[in-house]
Amino acid sequence: MPLSAIAALVLTFATTAVAAEFDIGKVQVINPWTRATPKGSQVAGAYMVIRNRGSESERFVGGSSEVAGRVEVHKMEMEGGVAKMRPAEGGIEIKPGESVELKPGSFHIMFMDLKRSLEQGQKIKGTLEFQKAGKVEVEFDVAPLGASAPPHGHGH
């Protein structure tokens, strides 16, 4: 294999291995991201992995963002063969030593009453709130419209 091909592989691995991580107490938020939105859109989903490194259960209960009137924790469920999205009452439990992935088609955050369109490549500031650990400031990377994974190859 030519040296330039090896260098390209190393560079690709190096950029995909980098993860955006935000910590508060024993809670770690990994790769928060959202998608670009069409002009005039009022909502956007957001995703991440939440890891509980503590010895007690934690609960992700909500948050806020500079781009949204409100932020809600939602879940997607199949009901009679139809996907239904609704608020996750009481938030999402993260058991000790476990991780929960918020992803398209499952648990996710909804940015409601968007104040502006989200554009690919932006970083969106937000605050996530946990029942015990409190609040942590994060930045959501904005992936292309319709993306199914975080931008820059970040994934878990």
SULGIMO-V821636 format. One record per residue. PHI is phi in whole degrees, -180 to 180 (999 if undefined). PSI is psi in radians with two decimals (NA if undefined). NEAR is the number of other C-alpha atoms within 10 Angstrom. Layout:
phi: {PHI/PHI}
psi: {PSI/PSI}
near: {NEAR/NEAR}
This chain:
phi: {999/-63/-58/-64/-69/-64/-61/-64/-65/-63/-63/-61/-63/-62/-77/-84/-82/-75/-125/-81/-129/-131/-118/-144/57/-92/-102/-124/-107/-118/51/-67/-151/-143/-111/-60/-120/-67/-58/87/-64/-102/-138/-152/-90/-140/-140/179/-113/-117/-112/-105/-93/-91/-105/-125/-62/-126/-135/-85/-114/152/171/-151/-151/-64/-100/-129/-67/-154/-126/-125/-92/-124/-136/-105/-134/-90/-135/61/79/-118/-75/-120/-108/-151/-59/-86/-57/80/84/-123/-81/-120/-72/-56/74/-115/-125/-124/-100/-90/-149/-54/83/-143/-65/-164/-101/-113/-84/-107/55/-56/-89/-163/-71/-99/-114/-49/93/-72/-119/-107/-79/-155/-127/-107/-121/-117/-57/-100/-73/98/-108/-136/-81/-135/-126/-95/-75/-98/-86/-61/-53/82/-61/-112/-146/-60/-67/67/74/-68/-164/-131}
psi: {2.30/2.64/-0.65/-0.61/-0.70/-0.77/-0.71/-0.71/-0.75/-0.77/-0.74/-0.82/-0.74/-0.70/-0.52/-0.31/-0.27/2.30/2.43/2.14/2.43/2.26/2.49/2.02/-2.23/0.12/2.37/2.25/2.15/2.27/0.99/2.35/2.82/3.14/2.67/2.62/2.62/2.69/2.40/-0.10/2.48/-0.19/2.75/2.52/2.71/2.64/2.83/3.07/2.36/2.15/2.32/1.86/0.13/-3.06/0.05/2.66/2.58/2.81/2.18/2.07/-0.17/-2.70/-2.84/2.87/2.64/-0.35/-0.09/2.55/-0.60/2.79/2.24/2.61/2.17/2.87/2.60/2.29/2.60/2.26/1.89/0.64/0.10/2.30/2.20/2.33/2.33/2.79/2.50/1.68/2.21/0.06/-2.75/2.20/2.38/1.93/2.75/2.32/0.11/2.94/2.64/2.28/2.12/2.10/2.84/2.37/0.15/-2.55/2.53/2.99/2.50/2.15/2.02/2.63/0.99/2.43/-0.32/2.92/2.62/2.29/2.41/2.36/-0.27/2.86/2.22/2.18/2.48/2.94/2.26/2.53/2.30/2.54/-0.81/-0.78/-0.44/-2.54/2.55/2.37/2.35/2.95/2.25/2.17/2.42/1.99/2.97/2.70/2.26/0.06/2.58/0.05/2.82/2.69/2.82/0.37/0.16/2.27/2.89/NA}
near: {5/6/8/9/10/11/11/11/11/12/12/13/12/10/12/14/13/13/15/16/15/16/16/15/13/16/25/17/22/21/24/26/26/35/26/22/22/14/10/10/15/16/19/21/22/22/25/25/18/23/21/22/18/15/10/12/15/22/18/22/18/22/19/19/20/14/19/18/14/16/24/20/23/21/22/17/15/11/9/7/7/8/10/12/16/13/15/17/11/12/20/21/17/21/17/16/14/13/17/17/17/22/21/17/14/15/25/24/25/23/24/19/15/21/15/16/16/23/19/16/14/15/17/18/14/18/16/19/18/19/15/14/15/14/18/18/16/22/18/21/25/23/23/18/14/10/13/14/19/23/20/15/14/17/15/11}
